[in-house]
Amino acid sequence: MLSKLLSPLCIIPFVLGAPAPSAVTLSTPGGNVTATILGPYSPVTTSSSFPLTSAASSATSSASASTSGASTTGVITIPLSSYSFTPYPTPTLNPRPPIYPATDPLNPPSVSSDPQVVPDFAPAWSAAYQKAKYLISDYTIEEKVNITTGVGWAKGLCIGNIPPNKNFPGLCLEDSPLAVRSVDYATAFPAGIHVGSTQVIFDWNRALMRARGLALGQEFKGKGVNIALGPMMNMGRIAQGGRNWEGFGADPFLTGESAYETILGLQNGGVQATAKHFINNEQEHFRASESSNVDDRTQHEIYAHPFLRSVMAGVSSVMCSYNLINETYACNNDKMLNDILKREYGFQGFVQSDWQATKSTLSAVAGLDMTMPGDITFDSGDSYFGGNLTDYVNDGYISMARLDDMATRIIAAWYFLHQDEAYPATNFNAFNSKDEVNNKHVNVQADHYKLVREIGAAGTVLLKNENGALPLNKPRNLVLIGSDAGPGKFGPNEFPGQGGSDGVLAMGWGSGTGDFPYLISPLEGIQERARQDGSSVFWDFDDWNTALAGNMAYGEAVALVFTNSDSGEGYITVNGNNGDRKNLTAWHNGDDLILAVAAQNNNTIVVVNSVGPLIIEPWIEHPNITAVIWAGIQGQEAGNAIADVLYGAYNPSGRLPYTIAKDVVDYPAQLVTKGSGSNIVTIDYTEGLFIDYRHFDQANIMPRFEFGFGLSYTTFTYSDLSVTPIQSSDTDQEDLITAWEDGKASPIAEGSSAALWLHEPAFQVTFEVTNTGPVSGTEIPQLYIHHPSSASEPPSVLKGFTNVEISPYDIKQVSITLSRYDLSIWDVIAQGWRKPDGQISFSIGASSRDFRLQGDIPI
């Protein structure tokens, strides 16, 4: 049996980042220091010596990521050894309502535009763990292993399946972050990036984020899905990144809050949520063969933060990604999975692999709890877990205590969501839509189309509006130009995996998609309103006949030009775009089409449906282009949502969740498209903390439209700023608060980064917002922290936002609450969060570059 254990398939890259009591070297801005980090594993015997390298260590290579190529590197591996295991203790701090109430995932705290409650899921997890331990108490080794191992690709009804076992009915895992994939009678919601703008991200509206999550959770539950494979929260480091649209934007705070509200909503609906992809899976090129080399501070402050917020939302599962992190595969990375996720964040749920991302049986030692879909590669018939895991436990390489922990975590998450209580059985076949035995055609849509339409409109960003071009007021006639204005030639689901578009773009492509039950095009939405107004509507969907487009636009009261840009997952290539976009140019001849129309019509309005930023310099300053609507990707009600904004039925309140640059080279990191053969490609995150607007601010680069930007049909002013310290409710940890105020870092401990004293309300910022215009509108005030220069932070860092609806000429008081965590930086030497030396100031404004009020934090 030893020969099988020593096979190349089983001894795969690994970093033992939290050994006890060995020391590891951590990279710091000032050099290297030695620190001891304790983890749950202690090597008992070792067959060979190897360097213990922390995944927190930064890459020192000077090579920068670029389209011209990248350096290559090796892979850090784990030796064959016997590993003991001690589970991390569960959190013990007592609930302290109303700030820290005991919380069940089916009954989360009410949504608030200024959240001040830190939900305590520890009692619910503790109860779930007790039930899980009891359930598996009479399981054999093989039965416990079955809980951790998927049945194999296309061997069950769902995209991922855990088999039933005694009184445990098994689990159904299913895509995606915006819909229940591969089913009928389900809603196609706006993508995550639209939520960040408000679609859902474009709207910066917590209530809509939560509502979208809840509606999705209800639909997943209605279809009998136990585990929803979302939300996605990668950071959009690369503007061309193929899957950026699945996430929430290019800022960790915005992404973290969006993930937090989405997870609370999903699990309120009854389904287990999955935070993915953990971590640094920032491009599709080489996603399974590149090492994202990230320093410890950047990892904590940028890329890991949304996962911390996910854990604080009680997320049931975390999915590890395909890529390597500092030369160790993500699903083999002890530092990230055990030390940061399970120890530092206090994560109580289970870690599952992305599909085919498991690289070793010893991934179980590194913190992987479940392998998906089960086989090593699709249809290979073998598994790194399954029989191999059974052998490793029997032979002493992986302890029985660790196997118990794996099975307990998975089953505890099932109990945590009360899925043992009359949960619906799976009623579809994800691999065979014609299977009338298992496809029950359960309609789970309810009235969610109304929410889709509202989010679509709320997340639409008004970038330009000259001479009151918008909202439209019963124009005599109007013409719609461009294929993006119309329906797809063969319906909304004509391309497998949504890998293509010849009509309105309402989602990207890949596994993060779903089938449209229907798709309202802009033509349909606008014609509905034109019918009421008595307006004449004409259209031309030919993107390439620019002469015809210009002629049709001539003399029309309004010329609406529609264009888009698409991307998706790398297993699908569309027009030479291998997941990631080849460039940031509008698709379907968009730039030339817009210019041709603008040359013939002095009231040209551009509508953009895009997965991310575009370079719009060829036409944005054209004097005949009077308005620009950034519509994002809005889901099945796209056309109605666009019409609502164009006609003023919805006053736009969306804000950009990323920066729109004037030139692609202005972005701090570029897409890597060239490697060298089968070697691991190194991608060094040399920009560190300076991603997106942080880089533009630091380098003093003028963007076309900055992060957080968005216009309205009314105007707002800000006044009467005040800052008030809030008395701590955590009397048990007053000494840690005092130490933090004295500049000392949080301690190394279980759950240290999620500690109540760090995250409870510490300062409340209040101010007034006045609507100075004649129509009602929603303003999105944003709070940016300015750290002292000693902190080496970006000039401005988003740490708060809210939304406020105000009637014409009315005034409302607004508050944004800050925690000690919000004011902290990661200390790589002390391995904790600390207050930087010097005065911390802040600004309140309408975007990352439009500040209206300034103040200091009274510490």
C-alpha positions in Angstrom: 0.0 0.0 0.0 3.0 2.3 0.6 3.6 2.6 -3.1 0.1 3.9 -3.6 0.6 6.5 -0.9 3.9 7.7 -2.5 2.4 8.0 -6.0 2.8 11.4 -7.7 -0.9 11.9 -7.4 -0.8 11.9 -3.7 2.3 13.9 -2.9 1.4 17.3 -4.1 2.2 21.0 -3.2 1.8 21.9 0.4 2.8 24.6 2.8 2.8 23.9 6.5 2.2 27.4 7.6 1.2 26.9 11.2 3.4 24.2 12.6 4.0 23.8 16.3 6.4 24.7 17.6 8.6 25.5 14.6 9.2 29.1 13.6 8.3 30.6 10.2 9.7 33.7 8.5 7.2 36.5 7.8 7.9 39.2 5.3 7.4 42.7 6.6 7.8 46.1 5.0 11.0 46.7 6.9 12.5 43.2 6.4 12.1 39.7 7.8 11.3 38.8 11.4 10.9 35.4 13.0 7.6 34.6 14.7 6.1 31.4 16.0 2.6 30.7 14.8 0.8 27.7 16.3 -1.7 25.6 14.4 -3.6 22.4 15.0 -1.0 20.0 13.5 2.2 18.6 14.9 4.3 16.3 12.6 4.8 13.0 14.5 7.3 11.4 12.1 8.8 12.7 8.9 10.1 10.6 6.0 12.2 13.5 4.7 13.3 17.0 5.7 11.7 20.0 4.0 11.6 23.7 4.5 8.5 24.9 6.4 7.4 28.0 4.4 4.6 30.2 5.6 2.0 31.1 3.1 2.0 34.5 4.7 5.5 35.1 3.4 5.6 37.5 0.5 7.1 36.9 -2.8 10.4 38.6 -3.4 10.5 38.3 -7.1 10.7 41.7 -8.9 8.9 40.4 -12.0 5.6 42.2 -12.5 2.5 40.7 -14.0 2.0 41.8 -17.6 0.5 40.6 -20.9 4.1 40.0 -22.1 4.5 37.0 -19.8 5.5 36.1 -16.2 8.2 34.3 -14.4 7.9 30.6 -13.5 8.4 28.8 -10.3 8.2 25.4 -8.6 5.7 24.1 -6.1 6.1 23.6 -2.4 5.3 20.0 -1.4 4.4 18.1 1.7 6.3 15.1 2.9 4.6 11.8 3.7 4.2 11.9 7.4 1.9 11.1 10.3 0.0 14.1 11.5 -1.8 14.4 14.8 -4.8 16.7 15.1 -6.4 18.8 17.8 -9.6 20.6 16.8 -9.8 24.4 17.3 -12.0 25.3 20.3 -15.4 26.8 19.5 -15.9 30.5 20.5 -16.9 31.0 24.2 -17.7 34.7 24.5 -21.2 35.0 25.9 -23.9 36.8 23.8 -24.4 40.5 24.7 -27.7 41.7 23.2 -28.5 44.1 21.6 -25.0 44.6 20.1 -24.0 40.9 20.2 -27.1 38.8 20.2 -27.3 35.0 19.9 -28.4 34.5 16.3 -29.8 31.7 14.3 -29.1 31.8 10.5 -32.8 31.5 9.8 -33.4 34.6 11.8 -30.6 37.1 11.2 -30.6 40.7 12.5 -32.8 43.1 10.6 -31.1 44.9 7.7 -29.9 48.4 8.4 -28.4 51.2 6.4 -26.0 51.7 9.3 -25.5 48.3 10.9 -24.6 48.3 14.6 -25.3 44.6 15.5 -22.6 41.9 15.5 -24.6 38.6 15.3 -23.3 35.8 17.5 -23.7 32.5 15.7 -21.6 30.6 18.2 -24.6 29.1 20.2 -26.2 27.9 16.9 -22.9 26.4 15.8 -22.4 24.7 19.2 -25.8 23.1 19.0 -25.2 21.9 15.5 -21.8 20.4 16.4 -23.4 18.4 19.2 -26.0 17.0 16.9 -23.3 16.2 14.2 -21.0 14.5 16.7 -23.9 12.3 17.9 -24.9 11.4 14.4 -21.5 10.2 13.3 -20.7 8.5 16.7 -21.5 5.1 15.2 -20.2 5.7 11.7 -17.4 3.5 10.3 -14.3 5.1 8.8 -15.7 4.5 5.3 -19.0 6.1 6.2 -17.3 9.2 7.6 -15.1 9.3 4.4 -18.3 9.2 2.3 -19.5 12.4 4.0 -16.3 14.2 2.7 -16.2 12.8 -0.8 -18.4 13.8 -3.8 -20.0 10.9 -5.8 -18.2 12.0 -8.9 -18.9 14.1 -12.0 -22.4 13.7 -13.3 -23.1 10.8 -11.0 -25.9 12.6 -9.1 -28.7 15.1 -9.7 -26.7 18.2 -8.8 -23.5 19.7 -10.0 -22.0 18.3 -6.7 -23.4 15.5 -4.6 -22.6 13.9 -1.2 -24.2 10.5 -0.9 -26.8 9.5 1.7 -25.6 7.7 4.8 -27.8 6.0 7.4 -30.0 8.9 8.8 -28.2 11.5 6.8 -29.9 12.1 3.4 -26.8 13.5 1.6 -26.2 16.9 0.1 -27.0 18.7 -3.1 -24.5 21.4 -4.2 -25.5 23.7 -7.0 -24.4 26.8 -8.9 -24.7 29.8 -9.1 -24.3 33.2 -7.4 -27.1 34.8 -9.5 -29.5 31.9 -10.1 -30.2 28.3 -9.5 -28.4 26.9 -12.5 -29.5 24.2 -14.9 -33.2 24.4 -13.9 -36.4 25.8 -15.1 -38.9 28.1 -13.3 -36.1 30.0 -11.5 -35.2 33.7 -11.6 -32.2 35.1 -13.3 -31.1 37.9 -10.9 -28.7 40.8 -11.6 -25.1 39.8 -11.2 -23.0 40.5 -8.1 -21.2 43.4 -9.7 -24.6 45.0 -10.3 -25.3 44.6 -6.6 -22.0 46.5 -5.8 -23.3 49.3 -7.9 -26.6 48.2 -6.7 -26.9 45.4 -9.2 -26.3 44.4 -6.5 -23.0 46.2 -6.0 -23.8 49.2 -8.2 -26.5 50.3 -5.8 -24.5 50.3 -2.5 -27.8 49.5 -0.8 -27.7 46.9 2.0 -31.5 46.3 1.9 -31.4 45.3 -1.7 -28.3 43.2 -1.2 -30.1 41.3 1.6 -33.3 41.0 -0.3 -31.6 39.6 -3.3 -29.8 37.0 -1.1 -33.0 36.1 0.6 -34.9 35.6 -2.7 -32.0 33.5 -4.0 -32.0 31.4 -0.9 -35.7 30.7 -1.1 -35.3 29.6 -4.7 -32.4 27.3 -3.9 -34.3 25.7 -1.1 -37.4 25.4 -3.2 -35.4 23.3 -5.7 -34.0 21.1 -3.0 -30.5 22.5 -3.0 -28.6 22.2 0.3 -25.6 24.3 -0.6 -25.6 27.3 -3.0 -22.2 27.8 -4.6 -22.1 31.6 -4.0 -21.5 34.4 -3.3 -18.2 35.0 -5.2 -16.0 37.7 -3.7 -12.7 37.9 -5.6 -11.5 41.5 -5.7 -11.3 42.5 -9.4 -7.6 43.1 -9.2 -7.4 42.8 -13.0 -9.8 45.0 -14.8 -10.1 42.4 -17.6 -10.7 39.6 -15.1 -13.2 37.2 -16.6 -15.3 36.5 -13.5 -15.2 39.9 -11.9 -18.9 40.4 -12.7 -19.7 37.5 -10.3 -18.2 39.4 -7.4 -19.0 42.8 -5.9 -16.3 45.2 -7.1 -12.7 46.4 -6.6 -12.7 47.4 -2.9 -12.5 45.0 0.0 -14.9 46.9 2.3 -17.6 47.2 -0.4 -17.1 43.5 -1.3 -17.1 42.4 2.3 -20.4 44.2 3.1 -22.0 42.9 0.0 -20.9 39.4 0.8 -22.1 39.8 4.4 -25.6 40.9 3.5 -25.9 38.4 0.7 -24.9 35.5 3.0 -27.3 36.6 5.7 -30.1 36.7 3.1 -29.2 33.4 1.5 -29.1 31.5 4.8 -32.2 33.3 6.0 -33.8 31.6 3.0 -32.7 28.2 4.3 -29.8 27.3 2.0 -26.1 27.0 3.0 -24.0 29.7 1.4 -20.5 29.2 0.0 -17.9 32.0 0.1 -15.7 31.6 -2.9 -13.0 31.5 -4.3 -10.5 31.3 -1.4 -8.2 33.0 -2.4 -6.4 35.2 -5.0 -8.1 33.6 -8.0 -8.0 37.0 -9.9 -7.8 35.9 -13.5 -8.9 33.0 -15.7 -5.6 32.6 -17.7 -3.5 30.0 -15.9 -6.0 29.8 -13.0 -5.0 26.2 -12.2 -1.2 26.7 -12.8 -0.3 30.2 -11.5 1.0 31.2 -8.1 -0.5 34.4 -6.8 2.4 35.7 -4.6 0.9 38.0 -2.0 2.4 39.6 1.1 0.8 39.0 4.4 -0.5 42.6 5.0 -2.1 42.8 1.5 -3.7 39.4 2.0 -5.3 40.4 5.3 -6.4 43.9 4.4 -7.5 43.3 0.8 -8.2 39.8 -0.4 -9.1 38.0 2.9 -11.3 40.7 4.3 -14.5 39.7 2.4 -14.0 36.1 3.7 -13.7 37.4 7.3 -17.0 39.2 6.8 -18.5 36.0 5.4 -17.5 34.1 8.5 -19.0 36.8 10.6 -22.2 36.3 8.7 -22.2 32.7 9.7 -21.3 31.3 6.3 -21.6 27.5 6.2 -18.9 26.7 3.6 -15.8 28.2 2.0 -14.6 27.0 -1.4 -10.8 26.9 -2.0 -9.7 28.0 -5.5 -7.7 26.5 -8.3 -4.6 28.7 -8.1 -1.5 28.5 -5.9 -0.9 31.0 -3.2 2.8 31.8 -2.6 3.7 28.5 -4.4 1.2 26.3 -2.6 -2.1 25.2 -4.1 -5.1 26.9 -2.4 -6.7 23.6 -1.4 -3.4 22.4 0.1 -2.6 25.7 1.9 -2.4 25.1 5.6 -1.6 28.8 6.3 -4.8 30.0 4.6 -7.2 27.2 5.4 -6.1 26.3 8.9 -4.3 29.3 10.4 -6.2 32.2 8.9 -9.6 30.8 8.1 -10.2 28.3 10.9 -8.0 29.7 13.6 -7.8 33.4 13.1 -11.3 33.9 11.7 -12.9 31.2 13.9 -14.6 29.5 10.9 -16.9 26.7 12.1 -18.2 25.4 8.8 -16.4 23.3 6.2 -14.0 23.9 3.3 -14.9 22.4 0.0 -12.7 22.3 -3.1 -13.5 24.0 -6.4 -14.3 21.3 -9.0 -11.1 19.3 -9.6 -9.1 21.7 -7.4 -8.1 19.0 -4.8 -4.4 18.1 -5.3 -3.6 15.5 -2.7 -5.1 13.2 -0.1 -3.0 15.2 2.4 -5.1 18.2 1.6 -7.1 17.0 4.5 -4.2 17.9 6.8 -4.1 21.3 5.2 -7.7 22.0 6.1 -9.8 20.7 3.2 -12.9 19.0 4.4 -14.8 18.1 1.2 -13.5 17.2 -2.3 -15.7 18.1 -5.2 -17.0 16.7 -7.4 -15.3 13.7 -5.9 -13.2 12.3 -8.7 -9.7 13.6 -9.4 -10.6 14.7 -12.9 -14.1 14.5 -14.5 -15.1 10.9 -15.0 -11.7 9.6 -13.9 -13.3 7.1 -11.5 -10.7 7.7 -8.7 -10.4 10.2 -5.9 -7.9 11.8 -3.6 -10.4 11.2 -0.8 -12.7 8.1 -0.9 -10.6 5.0 -0.7 -7.3 6.9 -0.5 -8.5 8.9 2.5 -9.6 5.7 4.1 -6.2 4.2 3.6 -4.4 7.2 4.9 -6.5 7.1 8.1 -6.0 3.4 8.6 -2.2 3.7 8.0 -1.9 6.6 10.5 -1.0 9.4 8.1 -4.2 11.3 8.8 -5.6 11.0 12.3 -9.1 9.7 13.1 -9.6 12.9 15.0 -9.1 14.9 11.8 -11.5 12.7 9.8 -14.1 13.1 12.6 -13.6 16.9 12.4 -14.1 16.8 8.6 -17.4 14.9 8.8 -18.6 16.8 11.8 -18.1 20.2 10.1 -20.0 19.1 7.0 -22.9 17.6 9.0 -22.9 20.5 11.5 -23.5 23.0 8.6 -26.5 20.9 7.6 -27.9 21.1 11.2 -26.9 24.8 11.5 -29.4 25.6 8.6 -32.0 23.2 10.1 -32.0 21.2 6.9 -32.8 18.1 9.0 -36.3 19.6 9.5 -38.5 18.7 6.4 -36.1 20.1 3.9 -37.3 19.7 0.3 -35.8 16.9 -1.8 -33.9 17.7 -4.9 -36.4 18.1 -7.7 -34.3 18.5 -10.8 -31.5 16.9 -12.8 -28.7 19.4 -13.5 -27.2 17.1 -16.2 -30.4 16.1 -18.1 -33.1 18.7 -18.6 -35.2 16.0 -20.3 -35.3 13.7 -17.3 -39.0 13.8 -16.5 -38.6 11.4 -13.6 -36.5 13.7 -11.5 -37.3 17.1 -13.1 -40.4 18.1 -11.2 -40.6 21.6 -12.7 -41.1 23.3 -9.3 -41.8 27.0 -9.8 -39.7 28.9 -7.3 -39.9 32.4 -8.9 -42.7 33.9 -6.8 -42.7 37.6 -7.5 -39.0 38.0 -7.6 -39.1 39.7 -11.0 -40.1 42.8 -9.2 -37.0 42.7 -7.1 -34.9 42.0 -10.2 -36.3 45.1 -11.8 -35.8 47.3 -8.8 -32.2 46.2 -8.3 -31.6 46.6 -12.0 -32.7 50.2 -11.9 -31.2 51.1 -8.6 -27.8 49.8 -9.7 -27.7 51.7 -13.0 -25.1 54.5 -12.9 -25.7 57.8 -14.6 -22.3 58.9 -15.8 -23.2 61.9 -17.9 -26.2 64.1 -18.3 -25.9 67.3 -20.3 -28.6 69.9 -20.8 -31.2 67.8 -19.0 -31.1 65.1 -21.6 -32.5 62.7 -19.1 -35.0 61.8 -17.9 -36.8 61.5 -21.2 -40.0 63.6 -21.4 -42.4 62.2 -24.0 -40.0 62.6 -27.0 -41.6 62.9 -30.4 -39.6 59.9 -31.7 -36.6 57.9 -30.8 -34.3 55.4 -32.5 -32.5 52.5 -30.8 -29.2 51.5 -32.4 -27.1 48.4 -31.7 -27.7 44.7 -31.1 -27.6 45.2 -27.4 -30.9 47.0 -27.6 -32.8 44.0 -28.9 -33.4 40.3 -28.0 -31.1 37.5 -28.9 -31.6 36.1 -32.3 -32.6 32.7 -31.0 -33.9 33.5 -27.5 -32.2 34.3 -24.2 -30.5 31.0 -23.7 -29.1 30.3 -27.2 -25.5 30.0 -26.1 -24.4 27.1 -23.8 -23.3 28.5 -20.5 -24.3 31.9 -21.8 -21.1 31.9 -23.8 -22.0 34.6 -26.3 -24.4 37.4 -27.0 -26.2 38.8 -30.0 -28.8 40.8 -28.1 -29.0 42.6 -24.8 -26.2 41.5 -22.3 -27.7 40.6 -18.9 -25.1 38.2 -17.5 -21.6 37.0 -18.2 -20.7 33.4 -19.1 -19.6 30.2 -17.3 -20.7 28.4 -14.2 -21.8 31.6 -12.5 -24.8 31.9 -14.7 -28.3 30.4 -15.0 -31.0 30.1 -17.6 -33.3 33.0 -18.3 -37.0 32.2 -17.8 -37.4 35.2 -20.1 -35.3 38.3 -20.9 -36.8 41.8 -21.4 -34.8 43.7 -24.0 -34.4 47.5 -24.0 -36.6 47.6 -27.1 -39.5 46.0 -25.2 -39.1 48.1 -22.1 -38.9 51.4 -24.0 -41.7 50.5 -26.4 -44.0 49.9 -23.4 -43.3 53.4 -22.2 -43.4 54.9 -25.7 -46.9 53.4 -26.2 -48.1 55.4 -23.2 -46.5 58.6 -24.4 -47.5 58.3 -28.0 -43.8 58.3 -29.1 -42.7 56.7 -32.3 -39.9 54.1 -31.9 -37.5 52.9 -34.6 -34.5 50.5 -34.4 -31.5 49.1 -36.1 -29.7 46.1 -34.6 -26.9 46.0 -37.2 -23.7 46.9 -35.3 -21.5 47.0 -38.4 -23.4 49.1 -40.9 -22.4 52.4 -39.4 -23.6 54.4 -42.4 -27.1 53.0 -41.9 -27.0 53.7 -38.2 -26.0 57.3 -38.8 -28.7 57.8 -41.4 -31.4 56.3 -39.1 -30.3 58.6 -36.2 -30.5 61.8 -38.3 -33.4 64.0 -37.4 -34.6 61.8 -34.5 -35.5 63.6 -31.3 -33.4 61.0 -29.3 -30.8 58.5 -30.6 -30.1 55.7 -28.1 -27.0 53.7 -28.8 -26.5 50.4 -27.0 -23.2 48.6 -26.6 -21.7 46.0 -24.3 -18.7 44.0 -23.2 -18.8 40.4 -22.0 -16.5 38.0 -20.1 -16.8 34.8 -18.1 -15.1 31.6 -17.0 -12.1 30.3 -18.9 -13.5 27.0 -20.0 -15.5 28.9 -22.6 -13.9 31.1 -25.2 -15.9 33.7 -26.9 -14.5 35.6 -29.9 -11.0 34.9 -28.8 -11.7 36.0 -25.2 -10.5 33.0 -23.0 -12.7 34.0 -20.0 -10.7 37.2 -19.4 -11.3 40.0 -21.8 -8.6 40.6 -24.4 -8.9 44.3 -24.0 -11.2 47.0 -22.5 -12.8 47.9 -25.8 -16.5 47.8 -26.4 -17.7 44.7 -28.2 -19.7 44.6 -31.4 -18.0 47.6 -33.0 -19.4 49.7 -30.2 -17.0 52.7 -30.4 -17.4 53.2 -34.1 -21.2 52.7 -33.9 -21.5 55.4 -31.2 -19.4 57.8 -33.1 -21.4 57.3 -36.3 -24.6 58.0 -34.5 -23.2 61.0 -32.6 -22.0 62.5 -35.9 -25.6 62.6 -37.1 -27.7 63.3 -34.0 -27.1 66.0 -31.4 -29.0 64.2 -28.7 -27.2 60.9 -28.6 -27.6 58.9 -25.4 -25.3 55.9 -24.8 -26.3 52.9 -22.8 -23.6 50.4 -21.8 -24.2 46.9 -20.6 -20.8 45.7 -19.4 -19.2 43.2 -17.1 -16.6 45.7 -16.0 -14.9 48.9 -16.9 -14.3 50.0 -20.5 -12.0 52.6 -22.1 -14.6 55.1 -23.4 -12.2 57.9 -24.4 -13.0 57.6 -28.2 -16.4 59.1 -27.6 -17.1 60.2 -24.0 -16.4 64.0 -24.7 -18.2 64.1 -28.0 -20.4 67.2 -27.8 -23.4 65.4 -29.3 -23.4 62.7 -26.6 -25.7 64.2 -24.0 -26.0 61.3 -21.6 -24.4 58.0 -20.7 -26.1 55.2 -18.7 -23.9 52.5 -17.3 -26.4 49.7 -17.0 -24.1 46.8 -15.9 -25.7 43.4 -16.2 -29.1 43.5 -14.8 -30.7 40.0 -15.2 -34.0 39.1 -16.8 -35.7 42.5 -16.3 -32.9 44.4 -18.0 -35.0 46.3 -20.5 -37.6 47.4 -18.0 -34.9 48.6 -15.6 -33.2 50.6 -18.3 -36.5 52.1 -19.3 -37.3 53.0 -15.7 -34.1 55.0 -15.5 -34.3 56.6 -18.9 -37.8 57.9 -18.2 -37.2 58.9 -14.6 -39.6 56.3 -13.1 -36.5 55.5 -11.0 -34.0 58.3 -10.1 -30.6 56.6 -10.7 -28.6 56.1 -7.5 -26.0 53.5 -8.7 -22.4 54.1 -7.9 -19.4 52.6 -9.7 -17.8 49.7 -7.9 -14.6 50.1 -9.8 -12.6 52.9 -11.5 -13.1 53.6 -15.2 -9.7 54.7 -16.5 -8.6 56.7 -19.4 -6.1 54.1 -20.5 -5.7 50.5 -19.6 -2.1 51.0 -18.6 -3.4 53.3 -15.8 -4.6 50.2 -13.9 -2.0 48.9 -11.3 -2.0 45.3 -12.5 -2.3 43.8 -15.9 -3.6 40.5 -17.2 -0.9 37.8 -17.6 -1.5 35.9 -20.8 1.8 34.2 -21.4 3.6 31.5 -19.4 6.3 28.9 -20.3 5.1 25.4 -20.9 3.8 23.4 -18.0 5.7 25.3 -15.3 3.8 27.2 -12.6 3.4 30.9 -13.7 4.3 33.4 -11.0 2.1 36.4 -10.6 3.5 38.8 -8.1 1.0 41.2 -6.4 3.6 44.0 -6.4 1.0 46.7 -6.2 0.2 45.5 -2.7 -2.5 47.6 -1.1 -2.8 49.9 -4.1 -5.5 48.3 -6.2 -8.1 50.3 -8.2 -8.9 53.7 -6.8 -6.2 53.4 -4.1 -3.6 53.2 -6.9 -5.1 56.1 -8.9 -5.0 58.2 -5.7 -1.5 57.2 -4.7 -0.1 57.7 -8.2 -2.1 60.9 -8.8 -3.6 59.5 -12.0 -6.8 61.2 -13.2 -9.5 58.6 -14.1 -12.3 59.1 -16.5 -14.8 58.2 -13.7 -13.7 57.4 -10.2 -14.7 54.6 -7.9 -18.0 55.5 -6.2 -19.1 58.0 -8.9 -22.7 58.3 -10.0 -25.0 61.2 -10.9 -28.7 61.7 -10.0 -31.6 63.7 -11.5 -31.4 65.8 -8.4 -28.5 67.3 -6.3 -27.5 67.0 -2.7 -25.5 68.9 -0.1 -23.8 67.8 3.1 -23.5 69.6 6.5 -23.3 69.4 10.3 -20.7 66.8 10.8 -20.1 65.3 14.2 -18.2 62.3 15.6 -19.2 60.5 18.9 -17.3 57.7 20.7 -19.4 54.8 21.7 -19.0 53.0 25.0 -17.9 49.4 24.6 -20.3 46.6 25.5 -17.5 44.1 25.8 -16.5 44.4 29.4 -14.7 41.0 29.3 -12.1 42.4 26.9 -11.5 45.9 28.2 -7.8 45.2 28.5 -7.6 44.5 24.8 -9.4 47.8 24.0 -7.0 49.7 26.2 -4.0 47.9 24.5 -5.4 48.8 21.1 -5.8 52.4 22.1 -2.2 52.4 23.2 -1.1 51.1 19.7 -0.7 47.4 20.6 -1.9 44.7 18.2 -4.7 42.2 18.8 -3.4 39.0 20.2 -2.8 35.7 18.3 -5.7 33.6 19.3 -8.7 31.6 18.1 -11.1 33.9 16.4 -8.9 36.9 17.0 -9.7 38.8 13.8 -13.5 38.3 14.4 -13.4 39.4 18.1 -16.3 41.4 19.3 -14.2 44.2 20.8 -12.7 44.8 17.3 -16.0 44.9 15.4 -18.5 46.4 17.9 -19.5 50.0 17.2 -16.8 52.4 18.5 -17.5 55.7 16.8 -20.6 57.1 15.2 -20.3 59.7 12.5 -23.4 61.8 11.9 -24.2 64.5 9.4 -27.1 65.9 7.4 -27.9 65.5 3.7 -30.1 68.0 1.9 -31.9 67.3 -1.4 -31.5 70.7 -3.1 -33.4 69.6 -6.3 -37.0 69.4 -7.4 -37.4 65.6 -7.4 -37.0 62.8 -4.9 -33.7 60.9 -5.0 -31.4 58.6 -3.1 -27.9 59.7 -2.1 -25.1 57.3 -1.3 -22.8 59.0 1.2 -19.4 57.3 1.4 -16.8 57.5 4.3 -13.1 57.3 3.5 -10.5 56.9 6.2 -7.2 58.8 5.8 -4.5 57.0 7.9 -1.4 58.9 9.1 1.6 58.6 6.8 3.3 56.3 9.2 0.8 53.6 8.3 1.9 53.4 4.7 -1.7 53.1 3.6 -3.4 54.4 0.5 -4.5 58.1 0.7 -8.2 57.1 1.0 -9.7 53.8 2.1 -13.5 53.2 2.0 -14.8 52.2 5.4 -18.4 53.1 5.4 -21.4 53.9 3.1 -25.1 54.3 3.5 -28.1 55.2 1.4 -30.7 57.8 2.2 -33.9 58.6 0.3 -34.8 62.3 0.5 -37.9 64.2 -0.8 -37.4 67.5 -2.7 -35.8 70.2 -0.6 -35.9 68.0 2.5 -33.1 67.3 5.0 -32.2 64.0 6.7 -29.7 63.1 9.4 -27.5 60.3 8.4 -25.1 58.1 10.5 -22.2 55.8 9.6 -20.7 53.7 12.4 -17.1 52.7 12.6 -15.5 49.9 14.5 -11.9 49.6 15.8 -11.3 47.1 13.1 -12.3 49.7 10.5 -9.5 52.0 11.9 -6.8 49.3 12.1 -4.0 48.1 9.9 -2.5 44.6 9.9 0.8 44.3 11.8 2.8 41.6 10.1 5.3 41.4 13.0 2.8 41.1 15.8 0.3 39.2 13.6 -2.6 41.3 14.7 -4.7 44.4 14.1 -3.5 47.6 15.5 -4.2 51.3 15.5 -1.5 53.2 13.5 0.5 55.9 15.2 -0.8 59.4 14.5 -4.1 61.1 13.8 -6.7 59.2 11.8 -8.9 61.5 9.8 -11.8 60.9 7.4 -13.9 62.4 4.7 -17.5 62.1 3.8 -18.5 62.5 0.2 -20.3 61.3 -3.0 -17.4 59.4 -4.4 -13.7 58.5 -3.8 -12.8 62.0 -5.2 -15.8 64.1 -4.3 -15.4 64.9 -0.6 -17.9 67.2 1.1 -17.0 66.9 4.8 -13.8 66.2 6.7 -13.1 65.2 10.4 -10.8 63.5 12.8 -11.4 60.3 14.8 -11.2 61.3 18.5 -8.9 58.6 19.9 
